Amino acid sequence: MPDQSAGSSSPGSAPSPVSRRTMLRGAGLLGVGVGFGLPALLTACGAAADDAKGSDKGGTLTLAIDATSAVNDPSFYTSLGDWMAVDCICRGLTFISFETNEPTPDLAKSWTISDDQLTYTFTLREGVKFHDGTTLTSADVLASLGRQFDEKDKTLPKGATRPLSDLGANVASLTAPDDMTVKMVLKKPDRTTLGQLSDIGGRIISKAALTKYGADIGKHLVGTGPFAFSAATSGQSITLTAFDDFRLGRPPVDRLVLRQVQDPSTIVSSLLSGDISATQFTPYSAAAQLRKDDSVTVYKTPYNANAILMIDARRVPELKVRQAINLAVDRKAILDQAFYGVGALPAGYAIPPAQSGYDTSLADLSTQDLAKAKQLVAEAGAGGRRIRLMAASDSWHPKAAQIVAQNLTDVGFKVTTASVDPATYFTRLLDGKDDYHDLMIWERNTYVPDANDMVGAMASPTGLYGATITGMDTLKDAASLQAELDTAKNLPLGAQRTAAYTKIQRRWAEDYMVLSMLACFANLVVSGSKVKHMNTAALANHRCYMEKASV
């Protein structure tokens, strides 16, 4: 799986050095303040935690994760845990700390943007070392971004999801004028480019390693990040070791272990015993208990993730039936019983309370109306229809699925559910022929803090959500949404941009209804009381920046 409204902070205790989205309050949107309205030459300093010099304290920091397939590849989403490993192993040209919302220099020490906003010229940092001993050059950047942009790249694993493919579709050329310069020319302006390059897909891999391992790079990932890959076992753990030559200084801990822990009671007991140092996968049912225990710290983070129900329009072709499904959902029950109140009702539709662009005039799109739902079911002749629903088997998903299934039964559907292991769930979302592809419960976390990363990503008729998962691209006039999205993301932060996204969301919901909002929530970050200096703002968004953390 954002920030600007009163009441966006989650309840509870929290000695938190940073609130997960304080950064978004008044901070501007994703890359909006970078390169637009500023001088073309941007040499931001202090970026990517340049003061993060490690103090060699040693020890092991163990994070509980949702799952691991033991494949850590920026081009291939498998689980949140695997991508947390990528975050630790690799860095990108730009960096968003989540303590601030603005992209800052990382492997690129500076950049210029042409007056027509089409040409980005990045100057790389000198002397940055990869874990394999090679030194960063423009060839590494071209190889890493090129595989994201080219679906036929031979280093891509089968099933690669290429999170930067949308950016790549807008790239006219990617070249290297010299060893320390990268030039990216866009087909049309996109003010979110710098933010997108901070995402997982923008992480830079050693070209030597890509050449050596090819499509198996996910099992041997080599980057410039604070931790180097050591070992991984599918379904168990990923072990990383501190990188002595990390450009910001060696991390304080010797090892970072990402351990798969899916049983909620085990997560809680392991936090209390110290077997787990920290996690953002804490069960919501334990929040009250943990806040009372001095052996752990529960961090207060604003609500900026979405709990969603995706509807496959190819399997549920009638708009009235999709509307009925949306109207049947009891979001208050989901908030109370699945999230134990650690969240908010989705009054802003797909933009959560903590993100700029949040607009409560959209609250009617996420309200329950059983009488209207039953009427629509009857009008569509869908009474007694079999509807299949699947959800991941971890965290809040099973309870939400139970509530939704009962809601749909109450308005006249016959519901069959499937609970799926998190390590394989995303693969099933991508399979439109899956027997349970009618309805899919999932979540959208904020990897890049911008309305475009929520609305733009999910409403795009050519994107993963709009095409592959929901089949919205097969619906009449859906393609025209793309032009509206392109216009909205390039507007300056403020009322005009908010209004544009509000208009898009209303049309998206009323004309298509392939996304039913369930709740907005915060991933519950908890650590042992002796764990210090974690970037909890990032971790609450499943971004793993542990270069300062100590145990």
VOVOLO-714327 format. One line per 10 residues: number of its first residue (from 0); their letters; for each residue x, y, z of C-alpha. Coordinates in steps of 0.2 Angstrom, whole numbers. Layout:
BEGIN
NUM) a) X:Y:Z; ...
//
This chain:
BEGIN
0) mpdqsagsss) 0:0:0; -5:49:12; -10:66:22; -19:82:25; -35:82:35; -39:85:53; -41:69:62; -29:59:51; -18:53:65; -22:36:72
10) pgsapspvsr) -27:34:90; -16:27:103; 1:30:111; 16:33:102; 34:39:106; 36:41:88; 50:52:81; 40:54:65; 22:52:62; 20:42:46
20) rtmlrgagll) 12:56:36; 16:72:46; 28:74:31; 13:76:19; 5:89:29; 9:105:19; 23:96:11; 18:96:-7; 14:81:-17; 27:68:-23
30) gvgvgfglpa) 38:78:-35; 27:93:-38; 39:104:-29; 54:97:-38; 57:104:-55; 41:113:-57; 41:132:-51; 59:129:-46; 75:132:-55; 79:119:-68
40) lltacgaaad) 95:114:-59; 91:105:-43; 105:100:-32; 96:96:-16; 107:91:-2; 105:82:14; 95:69:4; 92:51:8; 98:53:26; 115:60:22
50) dakgsdkggt) 118:61:41; 115:43:43; 133:38:48; 133:22:57; 141:18:73; 145:0:72; 135:-6:87; 132:-23:80; 118:-36:84; 104:-42:73
60) ltlaidatsa) 88:-33:69; 74:-45:65; 58:-39:56; 43:-49:55; 36:-49:37; 21:-56:28; 29:-68:17; 45:-72:6; 47:-82:-10; 66:-79:-8
70) vndpsfytsl) 65:-69:-24; 70:-51:-22; 69:-42:-38; 63:-24:-41; 54:-30:-57; 44:-43:-49; 32:-41:-35; 30:-57:-25; 27:-51:-7; 29:-35:4
80) gdwmavdcic) 43:-44:13; 53:-48:-3; 51:-29:-8; 57:-24:9; 73:-33:6; 74:-25:-11; 73:-8:-2; 87:-13:9; 99:-20:-4; 96:-7:-18
90) rgltfisfet) 95:12:-19; 88:23:-33; 92:39:-42; 80:48:-30; 74:45:-13; 58:49:-3; 61:46:16; 42:47:21; 48:59:34; 47:72:20
100) neptpdlaks) 36:70:5; 48:77:-8; 60:67:-19; 78:71:-15; 95:65:-23; 102:48:-19; 112:39:-32; 110:55:-43; 118:69:-34; 109:82:-45
110) wtisddqlty) 98:84:-60; 92:96:-72; 75:97:-81; 72:106:-97; 61:120:-99; 48:110:-109; 48:97:-94; 53:83:-106; 72:80:-103; 79:75:-86
120) tftlregvkf) 98:74:-85; 105:65:-70; 122:67:-63; 128:52:-53; 138:52:-37; 156:47:-39; 163:32:-31; 147:23:-25; 151:5:-23; 140:-10:-26
130) hdgttltsad) 140:-25:-15; 150:-35:-28; 164:-22:-28; 160:-13:-44; 157:6:-45; 141:14:-50; 141:21:-68; 127:26:-80; 128:8:-88; 121:1:-71
140) vlaslgrqfd) 106:14:-72; 102:10:-90; 102:-8:-87; 92:-7:-72; 79:5:-79; 79:-3:-96; 73:-19:-89; 58:-10:-81; 54:-1:-97; 56:-16:-109
150) ekdktlpkga) 45:-31:-107; 56:-41:-118; 72:-38:-108; 81:-55:-106; 85:-52:-87; 66:-51:-83; 59:-66:-73; 44:-75:-80; 28:-65:-73; 38:-49:-70
160) trplsdlgan) 26:-35:-65; 38:-21:-69; 31:-7:-58; 39:6:-69; 31:0:-85; 19:15:-85; 34:27:-83; 43:17:-97; 29:19:-109; 31:38:-108
170) vasltapddm) 50:37:-110; 56:42:-128; 74:38:-125; 86:33:-110; 104:37:-114; 121:39:-106; 131:54:-113; 145:48:-102; 149:37:-87; 142:48:-74
180) tvkmvlkkpd) 127:56:-84; 110:48:-88; 98:57:-99; 79:53:-99; 68:60:-113; 49:59:-110; 36:59:-123; 25:71:-113; 28:80:-97; 25:70:-81
190) rttlgqlsdi) 29:79:-64; 28:63:-55; 44:56:-63; 56:60:-49; 44:52:-36; 42:36:-47; 60:34:-48; 61:33:-29; 49:18:-30; 55:-1:-29
200) ggriiskaal) 55:-2:-48; 68:12:-49; 81:3:-38; 98:2:-47; 106:-15:-49; 124:-19:-53; 125:-22:-72; 139:-35:-69; 127:-45:-58; 113:-43:-71
210) tkygadigkh) 124:-50:-84; 130:-64:-73; 113:-70:-66; 100:-64:-79; 83:-68:-74; 89:-76:-58; 95:-59:-52; 81:-60:-38; 90:-74:-30; 107:-64:-30
220) lvgtgpfafs) 102:-46:-30; 117:-34:-29; 114:-16:-25; 122:-1:-17; 111:-1:-1; 115:-2:17; 113:-21:18; 119:-34:6; 110:-50:2; 116:-65:12
230) aatsgqsitl) 104:-79:11; 85:-83:9; 73:-97:11; 56:-97:3; 43:-97:16; 55:-93:30; 67:-79:30; 79:-67:21; 96:-63:29; 105:-47:25
240) tafddfrlgr) 122:-41:31; 128:-23:35; 138:-16:20; 154:-8:26; 155:3:10; 137:10:11; 139:28:5; 131:35:20; 141:24:33; 140:6:39
250) ppvdrlvlrq) 123:3:47; 124:1:66; 117:-17:66; 127:-32:59; 113:-41:52; 95:-38:46; 84:-53:46; 67:-52:38; 57:-67:45; 40:-73:39
260) vqdpstivss) 28:-74:53; 10:-75:48; 1:-81:64; -5:-66:73; -3:-73:91; 15:-77:86; 19:-60:80; 13:-53:97; 22:-65:108; 38:-63:98
270) llsgdisatq) 37:-44:100; 35:-46:119; 48:-59:120; 61:-49:109; 62:-63:96; 55:-50:84; 63:-33:85; 49:-24:75; 36:-26:62; 22:-16:53
280) ftpysaaaql) 11:-32:52; 5:-32:70; -12:-38:72; -24:-24:75; -33:-35:89; -17:-33:99; -15:-14:98; -23:-10:115; -14:-24:124; 3:-18:117
290) rkddsvtvyk) 0:0:121; 0:-5:139; 16:-15:139; 32:-5:142; 43:-18:133; 37:-12:117; 33:4:108; 18:6:97; 20:20:85; 7:33:80
300) tpynanailm) 5:34:61; -8:43:50; -21:33:40; -14:32:22; -17:14:16; -33:8:7; -43:-8:10; -51:-12:-6; -63:-24:-15; -59:-26:-33
310) idarrvpelk) -73:-31:-45; -69:-40:-61; -80:-32:-74; -77:-47:-86; -85:-59:-73; -98:-46:-66; -103:-37:-82; -118:-28:-76; -115:-11:-69; -131:-12:-58
320) vrqainlavd) -124:-28:-50; -107:-20:-47; -116:-5:-39; -126:-17:-28; -110:-25:-22; -103:-8:-17; -119:-3:-8; -120:-19:2; -104:-17:11; -104:-13:29
330) rkaildqafy) -88:-3:31; -92:2:49; -91:-17:54; -75:-19:44; -67:-4:53; -73:-11:70; -70:-29:68; -56:-31:55; -46:-16:60; -51:-14:79
340) gvgalpagya) -54:5:75; -37:8:69; -43:17:53; -56:28:46; -71:26:34; -66:29:16; -75:46:15; -63:52:1; -65:36:-10; -48:30:-16
350) ippaqsgydt) -38:45:-8; -36:41:11; -37:55:25; -18:57:26; -15:61:8; -16:78:-1; -32:78:-12; -43:70:1; -61:76:-2; -75:71:9
360) sladlstqdl) -88:76:-4; -85:58:-11; -91:50:5; -108:45:-3; -98:33:-15; -94:22:0; -110:21:10; -121:6:14; -138:6:7; -146:-12:8
370) akakqlvaea) -163:-7:1; -155:1:-14; -143:-14:-16; -158:-26:-16; -167:-16:-28; -152:-16:-40; -150:-35:-38; -168:-37:-43; -168:-25:-58; -153:-34:-65
380) gaggrrirlm) -161:-51:-62; -146:-56:-52; -155:-64:-36; -147:-80:-31; -132:-77:-42; -116:-86:-37; -102:-74:-33; -85:-79:-29; -73:-69:-17; -55:-72:-13
390) aasdswhpka) -44:-64:0; -27:-67:7; -26:-77:23; -16:-65:34; -19:-49:44; -36:-40:42; -41:-49:26; -50:-64:32; -62:-55:44; -65:-42:30
400) aqivaqnltd) -69:-56:18; -81:-64:31; -91:-47:33; -92:-44:14; -98:-62:11; -112:-60:24; -116:-42:17; -118:-49:-1; -128:-64:5; -140:-52:14
410) vgfkvttasv) -144:-43:-2; -147:-59:-12; -131:-67:-18; -124:-84:-15; -106:-82:-10; -92:-94:-10; -75:-88:-3; -57:-93:-4; -43:-89:8; -26:-88:-1
420) dpatyftrll) -8:-89:6; -1:-72:5; 14:-78:-5; 4:-84:-19; -11:-72:-18; -4:-58:-30; -1:-71:-43; -19:-76:-42; -25:-58:-44; -16:-57:-60
430) dgkddyhdlm) -25:-73:-67; -41:-67:-74; -46:-86:-77; -45:-89:-58; -61:-97:-52; -62:-84:-38; -58:-68:-49; -76:-61:-47; -71:-51:-31; -54:-49:-23
440) iwerntyvpd) -50:-41:-7; -33:-32:-7; -25:-17:-1; -16:-2:-9; -1:5:1; 8:21:-2; 25:18:-10; 25:35:-18; 16:48:-8; 5:56:-22
450) andmvgamas) -14:55:-27; -7:48:-44; 0:33:-34; -18:29:-28; -30:36:-41; -19:36:-56; -12:19:-53; -29:10:-50; -41:20:-62; -29:19:-77
460) ptglygatit) -38:9:-90; -21:3:-96; -13:-1:-79; -12:-17:-68; -28:-13:-59; -38:-6:-73; -34:-19:-86; -27:-35:-79; -36:-36:-62; -53:-28:-65
470) gmdtlkdaas) -55:-28:-84; -61:-10:-83; -52:-8:-100; -66:-18:-108; -80:-6:-103; -87:8:-114; -77:24:-114; -65:18:-100; -50:23:-111; -55:41:-110
480) lqaeldtakn) -51:41:-91; -32:41:-96; -32:58:-103; -40:65:-87; -28:56:-76; -13:63:-87; -20:81:-85; -23:79:-66; -6:73:-61; 3:87:-70
490) lplgaqrtaa) -8:101:-61; 1:110:-46; -3:105:-29; -19:114:-23; -38:115:-25; -37:113:-44; -28:97:-43; -39:91:-29; -55:95:-39; -48:86:-54
500) ytkiqrrwae) -45:70:-45; -62:72:-36; -70:73:-53; -61:57:-60; -65:47:-44; -83:51:-46; -84:46:-64; -73:31:-60; -85:25:-47; -102:30:-54
510) dymvlsmlac) -99:24:-72; -88:9:-69; -88:3:-50; -74:-9:-52; -66:-3:-35; -77:-3:-19; -68:5:-4; -68:-4:12; -58:6:24; -43:18:26
520) fanlvvsgsk) -30:12:39; -13:13:46; -1:-2:46; 2:-4:64; 21:-2:68; 27:-9:84; 45:-12:90; 54:-18:106; 57:-3:117; 76:-5:115
530) vkhmntaala) 75:-3:96; 80:15:91; 81:26:76; 70:16:64; 61:26:50; 44:21:56; 36:33:44; 43:23:30; 40:6:38; 21:10:40
540) nhrcymekas) 21:11:21; 31:-6:19; 46:4:14; 61:-3:24; 75:10:28; 84:3:42; 101:11:39; 100:21:56; 91:7:66; 100:0:82
550) v) 95:-14:94
//
